[in-house]
Amino acid sequence: MADDFDVIVIGAGPGGYVAAIRAAQLGLRTACVEKRDRLGGTCLNVGCIPSKSLLHASEFYDEAKGGHLTRFGITFPSVDLDLGAMMAEKDKAVKELTDGVAFLFKKNKVEWVKGEGAFVDAHTLKVGERTLTAKNFIIATGSEVLLLPGMVPDGEVLVTSTEALALPKVPEHLVVIGGGYIGLEMGSVWRRLGAKVTVVEYAERIVPAMDAEVGTAFAKLMAKQGIELKTATKVIEARRVNPADTAKGAVVVVEPAKGGAREEIAADVVLLSIGRKPNTAGLNLEATGLKTDERGRVPINPDFSTAVPGIWAIGDVVAGPMLAHKAEDEGIAAAENIAGLNGLVNHNVIPAVVYTHPEVGTVGRTEEELKAAGIDYKVGRFTFAANSRAKANRDTDGFVKVLADAATDRVLGVHIIGSEAGTMIAEAALAMEFGASSEDVAYTCHAHPTHTEALKEAAMAVRGKPIHM
């Protein structure tokens, strides 16, 4: 095989593999370096996809076991959990998707170089025994778990999200350190399957960057489902009771964030989930002259180029939310810019979703951000309790919130908590991408009966005129 390329992408996660495919589609000789045995990165292998499989399956189990379907005339004499079968189905979905990426590489003639890459200089990469050269490199190495000092996962009792996706049995008590997206999703899975779940969060509320009104409603619903939330709480220590005996579990020592009496929480499993950090270790960036910032991120220009000509960076290794779809769009844009096109990403319109039940979908600015920026705005709200489809489904928790500029009526942010929020937020993102006003959304015909009518009515409420509330 020739070892000289137009583009070498380092990392085959959602950003990297998409960048490689797009570069190849544009006629560039492309290779993608990936150290895992399977393509797809964290997201496909031990992140987005397996977690959604377990969330979906555990929701079915919870509905059946909890008797929530009896109102629809559906009863079960008994409901049993086959955790092994649930995990096997999750693994099957992961394999199908990672195999699909491998197929797309072959289809588009992207060469998969298996191994871990390290720069020799700004135009040369060493991967095992191979030395590769390229006109352009795209750094897409993603992120890794961020850990608190002194808390080292052992993969059995003190675990990360990777191990939490494959626990051999349902723990009696799962303590989640970190009240963000990942911790709450994993906590939801194991709570539904029968575990007691306690979430410990240092900030005043879970998912602290979320719109406060939505975050407050979200916390109430999580607590209603049986997840204990300890916010404004600092973790001092998490240790195994007996390192030689996994059955002994662990102890988590906490205290109020502002100081106070300490408390010990006994747990079977502790999930360390305070966030993630850019994964650039081992790349030998020093050999290229490229420097990272104080948070380990690679500084980039608006077109995703770096200070070193020919080196580009995308995804979790650059500033912005660590989201798979952000990385994908950046990967496409970077490849197009390398090919001489005009690749762009509007970072003001990046949706985010928490895939609990109900889901939370958000895009654009929060009320708190608008107030801090001194922007005059109007708010429109509409509850799913008044939405016909939600009512028919007997699943009415949550609401839609639309924020619009008071002067221009342009939509500045949309925040949804409800069973279909993850799907609904796409319409809001599309509207914002095209600069829609709340009136534009309000006067767009929505099919009836659908959950998306709640977005229409929330947009109408910006002007004080919802129909069904």
C-alpha positions, 0 to 999 in steps of 0.5 A, a space after each residue: 500500500 502507498 503511504 502518501 495521502 491527501 488527507 489522513 484523519 486521526 481517529 474514527 469516531 463520529 467526527 473522524 469517520 465522517 470527515 474521512 468519508 467526505 474527503 474521499 467523496 471529494 476525490 481526496 486520497 484518504 486514510 483514517 487511523 484508528 487504534 480500536 478493533 472497531 470503527 465508530 469511536 466512543 460513540 458507537 462502541 461504548 457511548 451513544 449507541 449502546 446507552 440508547 439501546 439499554 435506555 430503550 430496552 429498560 423503558 420497556 421493562 419498567 413499563 411492563 414491570 411497573 404495571 404502567 400498561 394496565 390502563 391500556 388493557 395490557 397485563 402480564 402474569 409475570 415480568 422477568 429480566 434476562 439481563 444477558 439477552 438485553 446486553 446481547 441485543 445492545 452488542 448486536 446493534 453496536 456491531 451492526 453499526 460499526 460494521 456499517 462504517 467499515 462497509 462505508 470505508 470500503 465503498 468510498 475507498 478510505 484506507 483504515 490504518 489500524 493502530 495508534 498514530 504519533 506525529 514525527 513532524 507536521 507532515 509525517 505520522 508513525 503508526 506501528 511500523 508504517 510511516 505515513 505522509 500527507 498534505 493534510 491531517 485532521 485530528 479527531 481523537 475525541 475525548 476520554 473520561 475525566 476523573 477526580 483526583 485520587 479516584 481511579 476506576 477499577 472496572 468492577 466497583 468503581 466504574 466509568 460509563 464504559 463498564 456501566 454499559 455492561 454490568 454483570 448484574 443489577 446493583 442494589 445501590 448505584 451511586 453516580 458521581 456527576 449529574 450530567 447527561 451521561 450520569 443521568 442516562 446511566 442512572 435511569 437505565 439501572 433504576 428502571 432495572 431495579 437498582 436504587 440510584 443516588 446521583 451526587 452533583 457538585 453544582 446547585 442543580 443537575 445539568 447546570 448548563 440547562 435552562 434553569 426552568 427546564 432543569 428544575 422540572 427535570 429534577 422533579 421528574 427524576 426524583 419522582 421516578 425514584 432517583 435520589 439527587 444530592 445536589 450542591 454536594 462535594 465528593 471527598 472520597 470514593 473507595 472500595 470497602 475491600 479491594 480483594 472482594 467486589 461483593 463488599 462494594 464501595 463507600 462514597 464520602 460526601 459533604 455539602 459543597 459549601 462545607 458541613 458535616 460529612 456523610 458516608 454512602 454505601 454502594 455496590 457500584 460507583 459510576 464516575 461521571 463528572 465529564 470528559 477531557 480532550 484525548 491528545 496524549 500520545 499524538 506527539 503534537 510537540 513534533 509539529 509545533 502545535 500547542 494545546 490550551 489550558 484545558 488540553 484542547 487544540 486551538 483552531 481557526 473558524 475553518 478548523 485549521 490550526 496554527 500549523 499549516 496542513 493540520 486541522 482539528 474537530 470534535 471533542 479535541 476543540 472548543 465547544 460541546 462534546 457531542 457526536 453530531 457537532 463532531 460530524 458536522 465539523 468533520 464534513 466542514 473540515 474535509 470540504 475546506 481541505 478540498 477548497 470548498 466552503 465548509 461551515 458549522 453554525 455553532 449557535 445552533 447545536 442541539 443537545 438531548 438528554 435521553 432519559 424519560 422524559 427526554 430533554 432537548 435544547 438548542 440555542 440560548 437559555 433564559 439565563 444566557 439572554 439575561 446575562 447578555 442584556 438581550 430583551 426577549 419574550 417567552 412562550 410556553 406550552 404544556 404537553 398536558 394540553 397536547 392531544 397526542 400526549 394526552 392520548 398516549 397518557 404521557 403528558 409530563 413536560 412542556 415546550 419553551 420558546 425564547 424570541 427576540 422582543 424586537 425582531 421576534 427571531 427565535 433565540 432558543 428552544 427548550 423541550 422536556 417531554 417524551 419526544 423532545 429529542 426528535 422535536 428539537 430538530 424542527 427548532 434547530 432547522 427554524 433557527 438555522 433559517 432565521 425563523 421568527 416565532 411567528 414563522 413557526 406559529 403559522 407553519 401547519 403542523 400535523 394533528 395529532 402530534 407532539 410537535 403541535 406543542 412547539 407550534 403553540 409555544 411559538 404562538 404563546 410568545 405573542 400571547 395567543 396559544 389556542 389550546 391553553 
